[in-house]
Amino acid sequence: MAKKKTIPYDEAMTEIEGILARFRSEEMNVDELAAQVRRASELIALCKERLHKAETEVGQILGAE
């Protein structure tokens, strides 16, 4: 099974912002709406996971001092 390619946090946020901008400006047609919402959901989950991991690591670092 192929490993999923992970993208950096900032790239994920940029992609989310692009999806939102297209949605808000009504550039997104109904045929791609579901796929774009699915992609945005995946990216949001990835960002949340990265933020939680960073928060945990910072907490451990600060707790170790």
Protein Blocks (a to p, Z undefined) as FASTA:
>chain_A
ZZdddddfklmmmmmmmmmmmmmnopacfklmmmmmmmmmmmmmmmmmmmmmmmmmmmmm
mmmZZ
